[in-house]
Amino acid sequence: MAELTNLTVAEIRDGFRKGDFTAREVAEAFNANVAAAKALNAFIVETPDHALAAADAADKARSEGKLLPLSGVPIGMKDLFCTQGVQTTAASHILEGFTPTYESTVSRHLFEAGAGMLGKLNLDQFAMGSSNETSYFGNVISPWRRKDGGNADLAPGGSSGGSSAAISARLCPAATGTDTGGSIRQPAAFAGISGIKPTYGRCSRWGIVAFASSLDQAGPMARDVRDCAIMLENMAGFDPRDATSLDLPVPQWEAGLASDLSGKRVGIPREYRVDGMPAEIEALWQQGIAFLKDAGAEIVDVSLPHTQYALPTYYIIAPAEASSNLARYDGVRYGQRELPEGAGLQDMYAATRAAGFGAEVKRRIMIGTYVLSAGFYDAYYTQAQKVRALIARDFEKAWESCDLLLTPTAPSAAFALGEKQDDPLAMYLNDVFTVPASLAGLPAMSVPGGLDAQGLPLGLQIIGKPLDEQGVLNAGLAIEERARFEARPGKWW
């Protein structure tokens, strides 16, 4: 059944409905791939029985004429989404063994739509990282390899590195991701797949392990734009349990897909270049501009002057919110508890957090606690929030002259595991093109645009106006149709 795992979500859905194969055959094929690719370390927990049970329900529903939108489609679930009865760890030792008694809103929506779950996907611990190297359960390995035959394992991007690697390696046709500063888009670019971060509030955050609450947003990752639209339709929706959830109907994004961009103006922000950026990234950007022109779009130059401050702003606000959110992990109510002999309450807190959190999580908690402290709150956190408002205002000004923005997704292709691990600042620079849209809460998508000289994927990012996921998806489709990206990693594991 190897050919079944090459199908997209749309192809599985449509083929299943036509009777070309059973849902159980699809689930068994993907389960076999998951079991055969353990060397990638993409999954923290495998749930083959969940996928088979959903498949059997889909086969029964088909015989009764009661099909659901995702009947017959198995997916991967980032291990940041609480799943009832299935361990949820956020890739951290402090939550190892935690089994939720409830279902996150996003996963519930997907399961109610008929999807089955192949397993919980690995990630950077608490979604803090850009290479999937901060996971307590070991780093994910990208299935891609450099053309020159280098033996170094490559990073799959982060934090949704398990999702990107699994989709690229055909271990699942689609997966959930979360994006705080680029954690859907950057790994999608590294793995040669598509991924969209919707407008902040489109998808409920209820039941998602929190990192930075004003930035965290769930979204889909998949092989192509159509699959992202299908997944997003079944993930989004108002949730009264999430105070930031948008009380709006869910558009029919798949039905609205159209690659004709006539009448659309696409802005090219002059500030989206960094020192040392490879010439291949600039060439890719120019190729993307040509693709959109060919699709009928008008190209205009725009300026987003506060872009240069986006990264430092993000790395003040996100750690500040993380230091508050992660204070709940104290060894009292759930998760790991370290209780040294004769220890008091404060000693238990300190021992539990020291043993349970990884180095990057501790680093961000310390940064966040510092910028929120009485002596530095106004100097750092308040100033960062003011700059965030200016960044959002830049985008509002840009929308006066354009409908969408086109930029590179990341400043490089996938790098080797370990290459940036000892240099946090170099690691943080991976988010330089994705962070601004996150700070402004805008929809943004990465689609594969081509390969670098080493045969590694490069992504193009489309940023849209608030709630204009349709425009973003349509521009992504226009690039996809012209780039004709068909490269895939070889099966080496």
One Martini backbone bead per residue (centre of mass of N, CA, C, O) as a GRO file, in nm:
protein
  493
    1MET     BB    1   0.051   0.066   0.010
    2ALA     BB    2   0.257   0.296  -0.065
    3GLU     BB    3   0.080   0.481  -0.257
    4LEU     BB    4  -0.108   0.604  -0.037
    5THR     BB    5   0.126   0.788   0.100
    6ASN     BB    6   0.125   0.990  -0.167
    7LEU     BB    7  -0.128   1.116  -0.078
    8THR     BB    8  -0.341   1.350  -0.028
    9VAL     BB    9  -0.601   1.459   0.136
   10ALA     BB   10  -0.784   1.498  -0.112
   11GLU     BB   11  -0.723   1.216  -0.235
   12ILE     BB   12  -0.824   1.049  -0.002
   13ARG     BB   13  -1.107   1.157   0.022
   14ASP     BB   14  -1.198   1.106  -0.276
   15GLY     BB   15  -1.115   0.807  -0.306
   16PHE     BB   16  -1.287   0.700  -0.075
   17ARG     BB   17  -1.566   0.797  -0.185
   18LYS     BB   18  -1.529   0.621  -0.459
   19GLY     BB   19  -1.386   0.332  -0.368
   20ASP     BB   20  -1.066   0.280  -0.413
   21PHE     BB   21  -1.059   0.259  -0.092
   22THR     BB   22  -0.995   0.210   0.232
   23ALA     BB   23  -0.938   0.340   0.539
   24ARG     BB   24  -0.771   0.105   0.648
   25GLU     BB   25  -0.556   0.104   0.429
   26VAL     BB   26  -0.449   0.382   0.493
   27ALA     BB   27  -0.377   0.344   0.792
   28GLU     BB   28  -0.183   0.105   0.751
   29ALA     BB   29   0.021   0.250   0.570
   30PHE     BB   30   0.100   0.473   0.775
   31ASN     BB   31   0.174   0.293   1.012
   32ALA     BB   32   0.410   0.159   0.863
   33ASN     BB   33   0.580   0.416   0.824
   34VAL     BB   34   0.610   0.492   1.118
   35ALA     BB   35   0.752   0.221   1.206
   36ALA     BB   36   0.998   0.259   0.983
   37ALA     BB   37   1.077   0.581   1.103
   38LYS     BB   38   1.224   0.608   1.393
   39ALA     BB   39   1.492   0.765   1.321
   40LEU     BB   40   1.345   1.052   1.310
   41ASN     BB   41   1.174   1.118   1.573
   42ALA     BB   42   0.870   1.238   1.520
   43PHE     BB   43   0.755   1.059   1.751
   44ILE     BB   44   0.645   1.015   2.082
   45VAL     BB   45   0.355   0.898   2.003
   46GLU     BB   46   0.185   0.611   1.908
   47THR     BB   47  -0.163   0.565   1.737
   48PRO     BB   48  -0.283   0.315   1.562
   49ASP     BB   49  -0.565   0.261   1.690
   50HIS     BB   50  -0.691   0.533   1.632
   51ALA     BB   51  -0.671   0.518   1.323
   52LEU     BB   52  -0.835   0.251   1.292
   53ALA     BB   53  -1.098   0.337   1.429
   54ALA     BB   54  -1.158   0.571   1.233
   55ALA     BB   55  -1.156   0.394   0.979
   56ASP     BB   56  -1.389   0.206   1.054
   57ALA     BB   57  -1.594   0.435   1.083
   58ALA     BB   58  -1.568   0.528   0.787
   59ASP     BB   59  -1.653   0.266   0.648
   60LYS     BB   60  -1.932   0.262   0.779
   61ALA     BB   61  -2.028   0.540   0.681
   62ARG     BB   62  -2.013   0.479   0.380
   63SER     BB   63  -2.228   0.245   0.385
   64GLU     BB   64  -2.445   0.476   0.509
   65GLY     BB   65  -2.400   0.774   0.397
   66LYS     BB   66  -2.204   0.930   0.653
   67LEU     BB   67  -2.000   1.146   0.576
   68LEU     BB   68  -1.712   1.319   0.652
   69PRO     BB   69  -1.474   1.550   0.577
   70LEU     BB   70  -1.231   1.331   0.712
   71SER     BB   71  -1.289   1.068   0.602
   72GLY     BB   72  -0.996   0.859   0.592
   73VAL     BB   73  -0.804   1.067   0.756
   74PRO     BB   74  -0.481   1.069   0.863
   75ILE     BB   75  -0.302   1.221   1.141
   76GLY     BB   76  -0.100   1.453   1.299
   77MET     BB   77  -0.006   1.549   1.648
   78LYS     BB   78   0.098   1.783   1.820
   79ASP     BB   79   0.250   1.775   2.153
   80LEU     BB   80   0.043   2.041   2.245
   81PHE     BB   81  -0.213   1.875   2.225
   82CYS     BB   82  -0.470   1.779   2.396
   83THR     BB   83  -0.534   1.423   2.458
   84GLN     BB   84  -0.756   1.202   2.536
   85GLY     BB   85  -0.573   0.939   2.682
   86VAL     BB   86  -0.308   1.092   2.571
   87GLN     BB   87  -0.008   1.178   2.586
   88THR     BB   88   0.113   1.505   2.707
   89THR     BB   89   0.437   1.704   2.694
   90ALA     BB   90   0.582   1.929   2.521
   91ALA     BB   91   0.871   1.789   2.525
   92SER     BB   92   0.872   1.743   2.849
   93HIS     BB   93   0.964   1.619   3.154
   94ILE     BB   94   0.742   1.764   3.334
   95LEU     BB   95   0.507   1.593   3.140
   96GLU     BB   96   0.572   1.316   3.182
   97GLY     BB   97   0.273   1.117   3.179
   98PHE     BB   98   0.062   1.309   3.086
   99THR     BB   99  -0.303   1.256   3.094
  100PRO     BB  100  -0.564   1.372   2.962
  101THR     BB  101  -0.929   1.434   3.028
  102TYR     BB  102  -0.911   1.606   2.762
  103GLU     BB  103  -0.991   1.806   2.471
  104SER     BB  104  -0.898   1.984   2.238
  105THR     BB  105  -1.053   2.176   2.016
  106VAL     BB  106  -0.897   2.105   1.760
  107SER     BB  107  -0.897   1.793   1.788
  108ARG     BB  108  -1.202   1.767   1.810
  109HIS     BB  109  -1.272   1.878   1.534
  110LEU     BB  110  -1.114   1.661   1.372
  111PHE     BB  111  -1.255   1.409   1.488
  112GLU     BB  112  -1.547   1.503   1.414
  113ALA     BB  113  -1.452   1.499   1.096
  114GLY     BB  114  -1.290   1.189   1.095
  115ALA     BB  115  -1.018   1.186   1.203
  116GLY     BB  116  -0.713   1.031   1.253
  117MET     BB  117  -0.448   0.918   1.480
  118LEU     BB  118  -0.099   0.841   1.458
  119GLY     BB  119   0.016   1.074   1.659
  120LYS     BB  120   0.266   1.235   1.855
  121LEU     BB  121   0.455   1.512   1.789
  122ASN     BB  122   0.744   1.645   1.781
  123LEU     BB  123   0.930   1.908   1.966
  124ASP     BB  124   0.995   2.181   2.104
  125GLN     BB  125   1.013   2.276   2.409
  126PHE     BB  126   0.733   2.450   2.446
  127ALA     BB  127   0.801   2.574   2.153
  128MET     BB  128   1.126   2.630   2.206
  129GLY     BB  129   1.235   2.672   1.881
  130SER     BB  130   1.419   2.606   1.540
  131SER     BB  131   1.521   2.262   1.544
  132ASN     BB  132   1.432   2.031   1.754
  133GLU     BB  133   1.666   2.031   2.010
  134THR     BB  134   1.481   2.072   2.293
  135SER     BB  135   1.390   1.797   2.326
  136TYR     BB  136   1.366   1.545   2.560
  137PHE     BB  137   1.323   1.314   2.314
  138GLY     BB  138   1.478   1.432   2.100
  139ASN     BB  139   1.569   1.490   1.793
  140VAL     BB  140   1.474   1.567   1.490
  141ILE     BB  141   1.505   1.432   1.161
  142SER     BB  142   1.559   1.508   0.860
  143PRO     BB  143   1.493   1.359   0.540
  144TRP     BB  144   1.702   1.536   0.433
  145ARG     BB  145   1.974   1.588   0.188
  146ARG     BB  146   2.263   1.665   0.073
  147LYS     BB  147   2.406   1.660  -0.239
  148ASP     BB  148   2.721   1.628  -0.135
  149GLY     BB  149   2.691   1.393   0.101
  150GLY     BB  150   2.654   1.482   0.367
  151ASN     BB  151   2.624   1.342   0.704
  152ALA     BB  152   2.461   1.554   0.821
  153ASP     BB  153   2.211   1.623   1.009
  154LEU     BB  154   1.902   1.782   0.975
  155ALA     BB  155   1.693   2.028   1.035
  156PRO     BB  156   1.324   2.061   1.053
  157GLY     BB  157   1.269   2.266   1.241
  158GLY     BB  158   1.073   2.516   1.438
  159SER     BB  159   0.882   2.348   1.652
  160SER     BB  160   0.735   2.173   1.405
  161GLY     BB  161   0.935   1.921   1.324
  162GLY     BB  162   0.762   1.665   1.331
  163SER     BB  163   0.558   1.756   1.121
  164SER     BB  164   0.747   1.814   0.880
  165ALA     BB  165   0.888   1.537   0.865
  166ALA     BB  166   0.635   1.353   0.838
  167ILE     BB  167   0.524   1.472   0.576
  168SER     BB  168   0.778   1.450   0.395
  169ALA     BB  169   0.805   1.123   0.469
  170ARG     BB  170   0.509   0.993   0.467
  171LEU     BB  171   0.365   0.956   0.769
  172CYS     BB  172   0.173   1.197   0.684
  173PRO     BB  173  -0.049   1.419   0.519
  174ALA     BB  174  -0.100   1.569   0.802
  175ALA     BB  175  -0.081   1.849   1.047
  176THR     BB  176  -0.034   1.994   1.335
  177GLY     BB  177   0.032   2.330   1.448
  178THR     BB  178   0.238   2.591   1.591
  179ASP     BB  179   0.245   2.965   1.614
  180THR     BB  180   0.448   3.228   1.749
  181GLY     BB  181   0.722   3.305   1.533
  182GLY     BB  182   0.727   3.037   1.301
  183SER     BB  183   0.646   2.715   1.372
  184ILE     BB  184   0.525   2.658   1.077
  185ARG     BB  185   0.687   2.803   0.846
  186GLN     BB  186   0.986   2.719   0.883
  187PRO     BB  187   0.951   2.403   0.870
  188ALA     BB  188   0.813   2.405   0.597
  189ALA     BB  189   1.055   2.517   0.441
  190PHE     BB  190   1.264   2.291   0.521
  191ALA     BB  191   1.053   2.044   0.403
  192GLY     BB  192   0.870   2.115   0.146
  193ILE     BB  193   0.606   2.255   0.259
  194SER     BB  194   0.295   2.351   0.392
  195GLY     BB  195   0.194   2.652   0.593
  196ILE     BB  196  -0.055   2.799   0.825
  197LYS     BB  197  -0.111   3.109   0.983
  198PRO     BB  198  -0.361   3.237   1.121
  199THR     BB  199  -0.546   3.441   1.255
  200TYR     BB  200  -0.575   3.559   1.548
  201GLY     BB  201  -0.844   3.338   1.669
  202ARG     BB  202  -0.939   3.116   1.467
  203CYS     BB  203  -0.801   2.922   1.672
  204SER     BB  204  -0.814   2.752   1.939
  205ARG     BB  205  -0.628   2.739   2.263
  206TRP     BB  206  -0.777   2.519   2.387
  207GLY     BB  207  -0.559   2.268   2.498
  208ILE     BB  208  -0.296   2.431   2.465
  209VAL     BB  209   0.013   2.454   2.538
  210ALA     BB  210   0.156   2.724   2.678
  211PHE     BB  211   0.356   3.006   2.595
  212ALA     BB  212   0.231   3.271   2.418
  213SER     BB  213  -0.082   3.396   2.429
  214SER     BB  214  -0.054   3.650   2.211
  215LEU     BB  215   0.072   3.431   1.977
  216ASP     BB  216  -0.057   3.174   1.978
  217GLN     BB  217  -0.119   2.947   1.687
  218ALA     BB  218  -0.305   2.744   1.511
  219GLY     BB  219  -0.219   2.507   1.238
  220PRO     BB  220  -0.153   2.382   0.924
  221MET     BB  221   0.016   2.093   0.775
  222ALA     BB  222   0.120   2.021   0.429
  223ARG     BB  223   0.176   1.949   0.100
  224ASP     BB  224  -0.055   2.164   0.030
  225VAL     BB  225  -0.284   2.411  -0.005
  226ARG     BB  226  -0.547   2.253  -0.007
  227ASP     BB  227  -0.493   2.098   0.255
  228CYS     BB  228  -0.484   2.348   0.434
  229ALA     BB  229  -0.775   2.433   0.384
  230ILE     BB  230  -0.910   2.178   0.488
  231MET     BB  231  -0.792   2.181   0.772
  232LEU     BB  232  -0.876   2.467   0.863
  233GLU     BB  233  -1.184   2.424   0.846
  234ASN     BB  234  -1.149   2.185   1.085
  235MET     BB  235  -1.013   2.386   1.316
  236ALA     BB  236  -1.190   2.615   1.315
  237GLY     BB  237  -1.352   2.832   1.554
  238PHE     BB  238  -1.556   2.906   1.794
  239ASP     BB  239  -1.464   2.954   2.156
  240PRO     BB  240  -1.581   3.019   2.477
  241ARG     BB  241  -1.305   2.913   2.628
  242ASP     BB  242  -1.175   3.146   2.443
  243ALA     BB  243  -1.116   3.484   2.475
  244THR     BB  244  -0.957   3.499   2.171
  245SER     BB  245  -1.188   3.406   2.014
  246LEU     BB  246  -1.350   3.422   1.709
  247ASP     BB  247  -1.685   3.532   1.629
  248LEU     BB  248  -1.684   3.345   1.344
  249PRO     BB  249  -1.722   3.221   1.057
  250VAL     BB  250  -1.629   2.956   0.849
  251PRO     BB  251  -1.484   2.945   0.572
  252GLN     BB  252  -1.463   2.827   0.227
  253TRP     BB  253  -1.153   2.783   0.127
  254GLU     BB  254  -1.151   2.564  -0.089
  255ALA     BB  255  -1.377   2.681  -0.277
  256GLY     BB  256  -1.200   2.967  -0.300
  257LEU     BB  257  -0.989   2.866  -0.480
  258ALA     BB  258  -0.754   3.091  -0.660
  259SER     BB  259  -0.486   3.182  -0.899
  260ASP     BB  260  -0.615   3.448  -0.978
  261LEU     BB  261  -0.459   3.787  -0.929
  262SER     BB  262  -0.635   3.984  -1.046
  263GLY     BB  263  -0.617   4.303  -0.881
  264LYS     BB  264  -0.371   4.242  -0.718
  265ARG     BB  265  -0.153   4.359  -0.456
  266VAL     BB  266   0.201   4.315  -0.410
  267GLY     BB  267   0.422   4.344  -0.154
  268ILE     BB  268   0.772   4.461  -0.116
  269PRO     BB  269   0.970   4.454   0.150
  270ARG     BB  270   1.275   4.614   0.199
  271GLU     BB  271   1.347   4.491   0.502
  272TYR     BB  272   1.372   4.171   0.395
  273ARG     BB  273   1.690   4.191   0.486
  274VAL     BB  274   2.005   4.030   0.558
  275ASP     BB  275   2.297   3.980   0.667
  276GLY     BB  276   2.421   3.708   0.481
  277MET     BB  277   2.225   3.643   0.273
  278PRO     BB  278   2.171   3.435   0.046
  279ALA     BB  279   2.139   3.455  -0.292
  280GLU     BB  280   1.913   3.238  -0.314
  281ILE     BB  281   1.695   3.399  -0.164
  282GLU     BB  282   1.676   3.634  -0.359
  283ALA     BB  283   1.612   3.463  -0.610
  284LEU     BB  284   1.352   3.343  -0.502
  285TRP     BB  285   1.202   3.607  -0.463
  286GLN     BB  286   1.208   3.689  -0.764
  287GLN     BB  287   1.053   3.440  -0.855
  288GLY     BB  288   0.796   3.497  -0.693
  289ILE     BB  289   0.731   3.761  -0.835
  290ALA     BB  290   0.697   3.631  -1.116
  291PHE     BB  291   0.464   3.445  -1.043
  292LEU     BB  292   0.259   3.672  -0.959
  293LYS     BB  293   0.261   3.821  -1.222
  294ASP     BB  294   0.156   3.577  -1.391
  295ALA     BB  295  -0.118   3.579  -1.207
  296GLY     BB  296  -0.184   3.920  -1.215
  297ALA     BB  297  -0.015   4.080  -1.034
  298GLU     BB  298   0.076   4.365  -0.859
  299ILE     BB  299   0.383   4.525  -0.800
  300VAL     BB  300   0.494   4.664  -0.483
  301ASP     BB  301   0.649   4.893  -0.290
  302VAL     BB  302   0.740   4.864   0.060
  303SER     BB  303   0.726   4.977   0.408
  304LEU     BB  304   0.872   4.836   0.729
  305PRO     BB  305   1.050   5.008   0.954
  306HIS     BB  306   1.012   4.809   1.229
  307THR     BB  307   1.141   4.531   1.158
  308GLN     BB  308   1.422   4.554   1.313
  309TYR     BB  309   1.249   4.517   1.604
  310ALA     BB  310   1.102   4.239   1.614
  311LEU     BB  311   1.293   4.038   1.750
  312PRO     BB  312   1.343   4.181   2.025
  313THR     BB  313   1.044   4.204   2.092
  314TYR     BB  314   0.978   3.904   2.099
  315TYR     BB  315   1.229   3.840   2.313
  316ILE     BB  316   1.035   3.974   2.540
  317ILE     BB  317   0.736   3.885   2.524
  318ALA     BB  318   0.748   3.575   2.514
  319PRO     BB  319   0.909   3.524   2.782
  320ALA     BB  320   0.712   3.672   2.965
  321GLU     BB  321   0.470   3.482   2.912
  322ALA     BB  322   0.620   3.219   2.985
  323SER     BB  323   0.683   3.282   3.285
  324SER     BB  324   0.380   3.275   3.355
  325ASN     BB  325   0.279   3.002   3.234
  326LEU     BB  326   0.516   2.815   3.378
  327ALA     BB  327   0.436   2.849   3.686
  328ARG     BB  328   0.243   2.587   3.704
  329TYR     BB  329   0.515   2.421   3.724
  330ASP     BB  330   0.544   2.285   4.072
  331GLY     BB  331   0.458   1.976   4.170
  332VAL     BB  332   0.150   1.969   4.273
  333ARG     BB  333  -0.078   1.881   4.043
  334TYR     BB  334   0.122   1.807   3.798
  335GLY     BB  335   0.351   1.613   3.700
  336GLN     BB  336   0.644   1.660   3.803
  337ARG     BB  337   0.825   1.553   4.113
  338GLU     BB  338   1.060   1.706   4.340
  339LEU     BB  339   1.154   1.556   4.674
  340PRO     BB  340   1.362   1.623   4.883
  341GLU     BB  341   1.491   1.556   5.165
  342GLY     BB  342   1.349   1.796   5.374
  343ALA     BB  343   1.177   1.959   5.196
  344GLY     BB  344   1.030   2.236   5.096
  345LEU     BB  345   0.840   2.413   4.890
  346GLN     BB  346   1.068   2.573   4.746
  347ASP     BB  347   1.245   2.326   4.697
  348MET     BB  348   1.045   2.179   4.513
  349TYR     BB  349   1.024   2.383   4.295
  350ALA     BB  350   1.327   2.394   4.219
  351ALA     BB  351   1.370   2.088   4.162
  352THR     BB  352   1.147   2.048   3.949
  353ARG     BB  353   1.247   2.266   3.742
  354ALA     BB  354   1.537   2.171   3.708
  355ALA     BB  355   1.452   1.878   3.600
  356GLY     BB  356   1.210   1.952   3.384
  357PHE     BB  357   1.370   2.172   3.246
  358GLY     BB  358   1.527   2.304   2.994
  359ALA     BB  359   1.758   2.528   2.890
  360GLU     BB  360   1.573   2.707   2.708
  361VAL     BB  361   1.344   2.743   2.906
  362LYS     BB  362   1.509   2.873   3.129
  363ARG     BB  363   1.607   3.113   2.966
  364ARG     BB  364   1.322   3.236   2.910
  365ILE     BB  365   1.228   3.266   3.198
  366MET     BB  366   1.456   3.458   3.287
  367ILE     BB  367   1.399   3.678   3.087
  368GLY     BB  368   1.100   3.724   3.162
  369THR     BB  369   1.142   3.790   3.462
  370TYR     BB  370   1.325   4.032   3.419
  371VAL     BB  371   1.127   4.214   3.235
  372LEU     BB  372   0.902   4.199   3.485
  373SER     BB  373   1.047   4.345   3.678
  374ALA     BB  374   1.032   4.629   3.859
  375GLY     BB  375   1.305   4.764   3.730
  376PHE     BB  376   1.222   4.663   3.397
  377TYR     BB  377   0.936   4.685   3.280
  378ASP     BB  378   0.945   4.968   3.134
  379ALA     BB  379   1.216   4.930   2.973
  380TYR     BB  380   1.101   4.661   2.823
  381TYR     BB  381   0.804   4.563   2.808
  382THR     BB  382   0.663   4.831   2.742
  383GLN     BB  383   0.837   4.895   2.494
  384ALA     BB  384   0.766   4.641   2.333
  385GLN     BB  385   0.461   4.705   2.308
  386LYS     BB  386   0.503   4.966   2.147
  387VAL     BB  387   0.650   4.836   1.907
  388ARG     BB  388   0.427   4.642   1.830
  389ALA     BB  389   0.233   4.868   1.744
  390LEU     BB  390   0.417   4.974   1.517
  391ILE     BB  391   0.423   4.717   1.348
  392ALA     BB  392   0.118   4.706   1.299
  393ARG     BB  393   0.108   4.987   1.163
  394ASP     BB  394   0.277   4.921   0.918
  395PHE     BB  395   0.073   4.725   0.797
  396GLU     BB  396  -0.165   4.920   0.774
  397LYS     BB  397  -0.017   5.104   0.575
  398ALA     BB  398   0.036   4.889   0.352
  399TRP     BB  399  -0.276   4.831   0.286
  400GLU     BB  400  -0.308   5.095   0.111
  401SER     BB  401  -0.114   4.951  -0.140
  402CYS     BB  402  -0.198   4.649  -0.051
  403ASP     BB  403  -0.298   4.293  -0.004
  404LEU     BB  404  -0.004   4.170  -0.005
  405LEU     BB  405   0.285   3.976   0.097
  406LEU     BB  406   0.632   3.914  -0.005
  407THR     BB  407   0.859   3.664   0.126
  408PRO     BB  408   1.069   3.510   0.285
  409THR     BB  409   1.081   3.269   0.536
  410ALA     BB  410   1.397   3.218   0.539
  411PRO     BB  411   1.756   3.281   0.552
  412SER     BB  412   1.757   2.960   0.499
  413ALA     BB  413   1.827   2.658   0.492
  414ALA     BB  414   1.886   2.382   0.623
  415PHE     BB  415   2.059   2.289   0.904
  416ALA     BB  416   2.268   2.151   1.109
  417LEU     BB  417   2.288   1.969   1.365
  418GLY     BB  418   2.451   2.185   1.608
  419GLU     BB  419   2.534   2.456   1.458
  420LYS     BB  420   2.340   2.656   1.672
  421GLN     BB  421   2.323   2.558   1.977
  422ASP     BB  422   2.560   2.766   2.101
  423ASP     BB  423   2.377   3.008   1.947
  424PRO     BB  424   2.100   3.172   2.017
  425LEU     BB  425   2.105   3.413   1.816
  426ALA     BB  426   2.127   3.245   1.557
  427MET     BB  427   1.864   3.093   1.608
  428TYR     BB  428   1.668   3.342   1.624
  429LEU     BB  429   1.716   3.434   1.316
  430ASN     BB  430   1.510   3.232   1.183
  431ASP     BB  431   1.260   3.450   1.264
  432VAL     BB  432   1.289   3.727   1.105
  433PHE     BB  433   1.036   3.683   0.887
  434THR     BB  434   0.795   3.577   1.093
  435VAL     BB  435   0.745   3.764   1.346
  436PRO     BB  436   0.581   4.016   1.252
  437ALA     BB  437   0.307   3.867   1.195
  438SER     BB  438   0.273   3.770   1.487
  439LEU     BB  439   0.264   4.047   1.631
  440ALA     BB  440   0.002   4.128   1.435
  441GLY     BB  441  -0.191   3.867   1.375
  442LEU     BB  442  -0.135   3.747   1.094
  443PRO     BB  443  -0.169   3.595   0.806
  444ALA     BB  444   0.053   3.312   0.717
  445MET     BB  445   0.258   3.159   0.450
  446SER     BB  446   0.421   2.858   0.341
  447VAL     BB  447   0.588   2.784   0.029
  448PRO     BB  448   0.735   2.609  -0.204
  449GLY     BB  449   0.991   2.741  -0.448
  450GLY     BB  450   1.260   2.557  -0.407
  451LEU     BB  451   1.611   2.503  -0.456
  452ASP     BB  452   1.916   2.468  -0.367
  453ALA     BB  453   2.236   2.368  -0.443
  454GLN     BB  454   2.177   2.112  -0.228
  455GLY     BB  455   1.861   2.030  -0.253
  456LEU     BB  456   1.706   2.234  -0.070
  457PRO     BB  457   1.449   2.379   0.063
  458LEU     BB  458   1.247   2.672  -0.022
  459GLY     BB  459   1.062   2.949   0.108
  460LEU     BB  460   0.752   3.127   0.074
  461GLN     BB  461   0.594   3.427   0.195
  462ILE     BB  462   0.257   3.501   0.291
  463ILE     BB  463   0.091   3.809   0.371
  464GLY     BB  464  -0.204   3.920   0.537
  465LYS     BB  465  -0.483   4.032   0.619
  466PRO     BB  466  -0.710   4.034   0.833
  467LEU     BB  467  -0.892   3.738   0.753
  468ASP     BB  468  -0.713   3.667   0.470
  469GLU     BB  469  -0.677   3.356   0.397
  470GLN     BB  470  -0.768   3.344   0.103
  471GLY     BB  471  -0.546   3.523  -0.018
  472VAL     BB  472  -0.311   3.351   0.079
  473LEU     BB  473  -0.392   3.084  -0.056
  474ASN     BB  474  -0.404   3.189  -0.348
  475ALA     BB  475  -0.107   3.274  -0.365
  476GLY     BB  476   0.003   2.997  -0.299
  477LEU     BB  477  -0.122   2.859  -0.548
  478ALA     BB  478   0.024   3.027  -0.761
  479ILE     BB  479   0.305   2.928  -0.682
  480GLU     BB  480   0.261   2.623  -0.695
  481GLU     BB  481   0.187   2.607  -1.004
  482ARG     BB  482   0.478   2.734  -1.092
  483ALA     BB  483   0.695   2.573  -0.928
  484ARG     BB  484   0.656   2.265  -0.924
  485PHE     BB  485   0.695   2.110  -0.649
  486GLU     BB  486   0.841   1.760  -0.638
  487ALA     BB  487   1.028   1.728  -0.426
  488ARG     BB  488   1.188   1.461  -0.233
  489PRO     BB  489   1.291   1.262  -0.008
  490GLY     BB  490   1.479   1.012   0.062
  491LYS     BB  491   1.487   0.672   0.169
  492TRP     BB  492   1.713   0.619   0.455
  493TRP     BB  493   1.584   0.485   0.730
   0.00000   0.00000   0.00000
